[in-house]
Amino acid sequence: MTGSPLLDELRTALGDGAVLTDPDLLRVHQRDEADLCVAGMPAVVTRPRNTAEVVAVVRAAARHGVPVVPQGARTGLAGAANAVDGAVILSTAGMNQILEIDPVNRIAVVQPGVVNATLAAEVGKHGLRYPPDPGSWESSTIGGNVATNAGGMCCVKYGVTTEYVLGLEVVLASGEVLRTGRRTAKGVAGYDLTRLFVGSEGTLGVITEITVSLRPAPEESLTLVAVFPSTAAAGTAVAEISAQGLTPSLLELLDQTHLRAIEAYQSMGLRTDARALLLAASDTGPRAAADLERLAEVCEAAGADEVFAATDQIEAAALLQARRMAHPAMERFAAEAFPGGNGGLIIDDVAVPRGSLAALLDGVDRIAEECGVTIGVVGHAGDGNMHPNIVVDRADPASIERGRRAFDDIMRLALEMGGTCTGEHGVGLLKREWLAQEIGPVGVRVHQAIKSALDPTGLFNPGKVL
C-alpha cells in the first residue's frame, strides 16, 4: 500500500509519525492476548491524538472501503482487537490525556488511551477511587475497558465498568461525532446510548472520550486466605458467604494448577498442596475485622483446611499480587508443558449464578478428565465468574481439538446453569457462536439491526461479536 491514496490522506491528516507501515510494527498490532484466534495483517497502523484526527481516519477509510479495527493496549483475551487483512488499525495509544478530575462532582473525563492504573493514581490524590480493576490494570486502557465492559477483582462489591461510565464521545461510521450520557449524578433523558456502546467491542463506533464516576477512597482493608481440599468446597463457601449477606470487597479463587504455576513463576510461599484457595478481603474500616471473622467461620464450616488473615498490608498486597500473576504464570506453565514452548491457553470466561459455582467447578474437573486436557481454574468467585485455562499443544492438532471440545463443553455447562458465555472478557472472535446460542435468534436479529443502523457498510471491526 506504499504511496496509496489512502496512505497519502492519512499522512496529510495525521503526519508521517502517526501513520505506521513498518512490517514489524504491523505484526505487533495483529492481535490481542487471546491464544489460537485468527488474526490478519493490517495495511497500516494509525495513532491519532484527538477526536478530529479519529474523524479523519474513519472518513478516509470509509471513502476507500477499508475496514477499521480500533485497538487499545491489546490486553484483551477474546480476539476482539485482532486485525483483519488490509485493515486500518486505529490505535488509541496516543490519546492518553486525563482531561479533567472534578472532586466535587466525583467525575473524571479521560481520553481512551489513559491506563487504568494511571487514572487510579491520579484520582487517589483527591481521596477518590475509580473502582474497576481488571487483572491487566497496570497496562490496559480505560477505552479498552469500556469497549469490553471489563470487570476485575473488586466487582463482587463495586460492579463492572458500565456502572461507572456516565457519558461518552463516539465517532460513528459516518464520521459524525456523537455525545452520549451526562455529567450529573442522575439523568434519564432518552435511550441509554452510553450503555449501548459500553461492551460493543469497537463494532459500533470509536470511543474518543469517556466521563466516569468516582467513589470515595475505601477505608483500609483486611485480607483473609482459606485453603480447601477441593474446588467444589471453595464454591460451597462462596455460595454460603452470599447467602449470609456478607459483601467482601474481594473474593477470588485459585485452584491447585494455578497455585503451582504462580509459585513456579515467582516464589510467594503459597500452599501448593491445596486443591483450592480463596482470597477474601473486607474494606469496611472499623467493621472489617468482624466481617473477616464471619468470612472465616463460613469457610471453616464449608470444610477449609486452614484459614488465616494477612498480618499486615504488605502481606495483603503480596497475596493480591500473587492473584494478579495468574495469567502470566499460566502462560509460562503452558509454554513449559510441551516441547519447543508450543504450549498455549484457551481461556474460558463463563459466569454462573453463585449457587451453581460448586457444580460448575465439579463439572470443569469432569470435562478435563473426559477431554484429556489440563485445566486450571481461577476467577472472581464472589460473582460467579470463572476463567478455566485449558492447556493445549499448539503444534498438535489433536491437542487443540481436545482443548476446543473442553472449551465448548464448559460453555454448554455454564449456559445450562443459567449462566453466560462471558462475564468480563467480551465475545470477540472466541465466543461468537456461543453468544448466538445464549441470546437466541431474536436477540441476534436485534444485535444485527443495531449494527446495521450505526455501521451499515460494516466498517468497524468486522467479524467480531456477531
N, C-alpha and C positions, 0 to 999 in steps of 0.2 A: 504493500500500500504506500510505499515511499513516494512522496510527491503527488499523492492523490488529491483530488479536490476536497475531500473530507478533511484530510490532514491539514491542508492549507487553511481551511476555515477554522479548524480548532486552534492552530498556531496563531492565527490572526487574533482570535478571541482571548486566548489564554497566555500566549507567549510560548516560546520554544521550550522553556524549562518545565512547563506543566503538561507537556504532550510527549509521552514516552513511547518509543518504539524499539528500544534495545531488546533483542531476543531474550536475554537473561531476565530482564525486568518483566517481560511479558509472561515468562514461565512462572515467576514468583507470584504473579497475580492470577494464575489459572484457577486456584481452588482455595477453599477454606480448610478447616482441620478434619472434615469428615473423611474417613477412610473409605475406599472402594466405591466412591461416587464418580461418575464420568465427568470430565472437565475438558473443554475445548481450548483452543489457542486464540486469545484475543488479538485484534489487529492493532490496538492502541490502548494505552492507559492514560487517562486524563486526571489531573489533580486541580480542580477548581478551588478557589479560595473564598468565594462568596456566592450568594444566590444568583446574581446576574451572570456569573460565569457558568453556573449549573444550567441556567436557561439557555445559554449559548450552546453548550454541549448537547443538550436534549434537542434543541431545534436543528442543529447541524446533523445529528444522527438521524432524526426523523426525515429530513429532506433527502438524505441519501439511502434511506431504508435499511439502516444498520442498527441492530439491537443494542440496547444499553443495559449493562449489568452494574448496579450500584454495589460498592464494597466499602466496608469499614476497615476493621483490623483483621478480618478474615479468621476470627477465632471460633466461628460457628461450627456446629457438629452435625449439620444436616445437608450440606452441599448447597445451601441457599445462595451463597456468594460465588459459586463456581461459574467460570466463564463458558460461553458458547463460542464456537469457531467464528472468527471475524468480528466479534463484538467490540464495542467501545466500553472499556471499564471506566466507570465514574467513581474514582476513589475520593472519599471524603476526608482522607488523612490530613489534607491541608486546611480543612475547615475546623480548627481546633481552639476556637476562642470562647471563653466564658464571657458572655456579653453583659450579664447583669446578675447580681445577687441582691435580693431585696429582703432583709431580715424582718421588716415589719409585716410584709405580706407573705413571708416564708415561701418565696419562689426564687428560681434561678432560670435564666434564659441562656441557652448554650447553642453553639453550632454542633453538628452531628459528630465531628471528629474528636470531641473532648473525651478523654479517657475517664472511665468511671472513677478510678481511684483519685484522679486529679480533682474532679468535682467534689468528691467526698472530703478531700483535704482542705479545699478552699472554703466550702460551706462550714466545715468544722471550726474554722477560725471565728465564725459568727455564732458559735454554740448551736449549730444546726446540723442536720443529717439528711443525706439522700439515701433512703434505706435499701433499694435493690442492690444486691451484691453478688452477681454471678461469680462462679469459681474463677473466671478469667478477668476479674475486675481490675487487675493491675495493667491489663493490656487492651481489653475490649472497650469499645466506644459507646457513648450514650446513643448515638444514631443506630448502631448495630443492635444495642439492647432494645431500643424501641422497635426496630424492624422485625425482631424475632419475639418481642414481648418476653424478654429474658426474666428468669427467676433468680434463684440464689438461695443461700443458706438461711437468711433471715425471713424468708417468705412465710414460714409457718406462723409467724406473728404479724408481719408487716405487709405481706402481699407482694404481688409481682409488679413489673414495670408499669403496666397500664394504669394502675391505681395512683400513679404519681405523675402522669402526663396530663397537663392541663390544656395545652394547646400546641399546635404545630404550624410550621410553614412548609408547604409541599410544592414542588414543581411538577406539574402534570405533563402528560404526554404531548399536549398541545403547546407546551412551553409557557402556559399561564401559571401564575403563582397563586396558590390557594392558602388562605389562613383559616385555621380551624380552632375551636375552643375559646379559651378565655384566660384571664389573669386573676379572676375573682375566686373566692372560696366556694361560691355557689354559682350555678348557671345552667339553665336547661333549654336554651333557645335552639330550636331546630333539631335535626337529626344529629346524633353524636358522631360526627365525621372524624373526630380525633381518634376514637376507639376503632374506627374502621381502618385507619392507616396503621395503628399500632398492631404489630404482628403480621403485616401484609408482606413482609419479606422482599421489599423492593419491587413488587409486581404491579403496584398501583400508582406509584409516583416516587420522586426522590425527596426525602426529608432534608430540609436545609436549616431548620431552626426548631428548637424544642423548648417549651416552657414547662418546667417541672415544679411540683410542690415539694416542700421540705418539711421536716419534722424537727422538734427539739432533740438535741443530742440525748441519747439514753443515759440513765444512771449506770454506774459501774455494774458489770455483770459477774455472776459466779458460774463456774463450769463444772460439770459432772461427767464421769465416764462410767458406763456399765458394760460389763463383759458377759456374753451369753454363750450357752452351749449349742445354740442353733440360731439361724437367721429367723426362723419362724417364731421362736421365743421372743426375740427382739421385736418382731412385728406385733406380737400379742401385747407387749409392754406399750408400744406406741398407741394401739387402739385403746388401751385402758387409760393412758395419760389423757387422751382426748375425752373419753367417757367421764372422767372425773373433773372435767372443766379446767384442767391445767393448760396454761398457754406459755410454753417455753419460748424464748427468743431464738432458739436454735435446737434442732432435733435431727441429727444426722446418723446414718447407718453406714458402716463399713463391714464387709464380710471378710472371711479369712484370706481369700485370694488378694484382696486389696491391702489388708494389713501386712501380709508378707511382701507384696510388691513395694509398698511405701517404705517398709523397714529396709529392704534391699536398696532402694533408691537413695534413702538418707536415714541413717540410724536415728530413731526417735524414742527407742525404748518401748515400743508398742508390744502388746501381748499377741505374738504371732500364733500361739496355740489356741487362741479364742476362735470360735466359729463366727462370732459377730460382735461388733462393738457399737454401742450407742453413745453419741456425744451430745450432751444437752447443756443448755445454758438458760439462765434467767437474768433479765436486766431490770428488775423491778426495785432496785435500790434497797431500802430497808427490809422489804419483804422477800428479797432474793434468797436469803438463807433458808427461810421457811419453805419457799417454793422448791428449792433444791432438795430439802429433806423429804417433801412429799413425792417428788420425782424418784428419789432413791427408794422409797418404800414401794412404789409401784413396780419399779424394775426388779427389786428383790422378790416381790410376790409373783412376778412373771417368770422367775427362775434364773435371775442373773447370778453368775458365779462370784462376781466381785463388783462392788460399787465404790467409787472413791471420788472425792472432789479435788479439783486443782488447788494446789496450796497457795498460789498467788497468780497475779495477772500474767506473769512471764510464762508460767506453766500453761495457763489457759491459752495464751497466744500461740504457744508451741503446738498444742493439740489442734487448734484451728488451722494452723499452717500445715500440719500433717494431713488434715482433711483436704486442703486446697491442693496438695501434691498428688491427689489420687489419679488424676488424668495423666500427667507426665510419667508417674510411676508405672501405670499400666501400659503406657506406650513402650517403656523400656522392657517391662515384663514380656510383652508380646514380641518385641524385637529379638529378645534373647531366647524365646521359646522354640524358635525354628532356625535351622542352619541358614547362614548368609544374611541374618537380620531381616528375614522376609515376613516376620510376624506383623499382623495388622489387627485392628479392632473394628468390629461393627457395634455401634453403641445405640442401645435402645433408650427410650426416654418416656416410658409409659407412666401414667399416673392412675391410681385406683382409689376408690373410697378407703379411708383409713381402716375401716373394719375389715377390709379384704386384704390388707397388706400381708398378714401372715400366710394366707392362702396363695398369694402371688409369689412370695418368696419360696414356699414349698414347690410351687409349680415351676419356677425357674430351675430349681435343683433337679426336678424330674426331667425337664426339657434338656438340660445339659447332659444328663446321662443318656437319654434316648437318642440325642443327636451326636453324641461322642465328641463334644467340644468342652473347652474350659470356659466358664462364665463367671466373672467376678461382678459382684453387685455392690453398688454404692448409691447413695442418694439422699434425698430430703424426706426422711421417714415421716416427719411431722405433718406433711401434706400429701403423703402417699405417692410421691414422685420418685421413682427408682430408675437407675441407669445401669441395667445389665450390660456389661462389657464382654462381648463374645470374641474370643481369641481365635484367629484363623491364620493359616499359612497362605500368603498372597501368591506364592509360587505353585500352589497345589489347587487345581480347580475343584477337586473333591472336597478339600477342606473348606473352601469358600462356599460351596454348595451346602455343606452341613451347617456352616455359620448362618447363611441366609435362611435356611429352614428353621434354625433355632430362633432367629430374629422374628420370622413370621409367626412362629408358634407362641412367642411371648406376646406379640401384638394381639393375636387372636384371643389369648387368655385374658389379657387386660380388658379388651372390649367386652368379652363375655361377662366380666365382673362389673360392668357399668363404668369402665374407665375410659381413658383417652389415649390416642396413639402418641401424643406429645404433650408433656407437661410444661416444657420451657424451651426446648431447643428449636422448635419450629418444624415445619414439614419439609421444605427444601426439595431436594431430589429424593431423599431417602424414604420418605413416608407418603408419597403421593397416592399410591394405591390404597393405603390404609386410611388416609383421610377420606377417600371416596366411600369406603366401607363404613366409616364412622358417621358421616353426615348424611349418607343416603342420596338417592338420585335427585330429590327435590333440593337438598342442600347444595349439591353440585351445580344444579342449574342456577340457583341464586348466586353462587360464587361466580359462575361464568358470566351472568348478566352484569354483575358489578364490574368485573374485569373489562367486559366489552364496552360498558358505558364510559369508563375512565381511560381506557387504553385500547381503543378499537382496532389498532393495527398490530397489537402485541409487541410494542416497542420495548417495554420494560421486562427484564429478567425472564425471558421465555423459557418454558419448560419447568418452572418452579411452582410449587404448591398444587396446581391442577394439571 
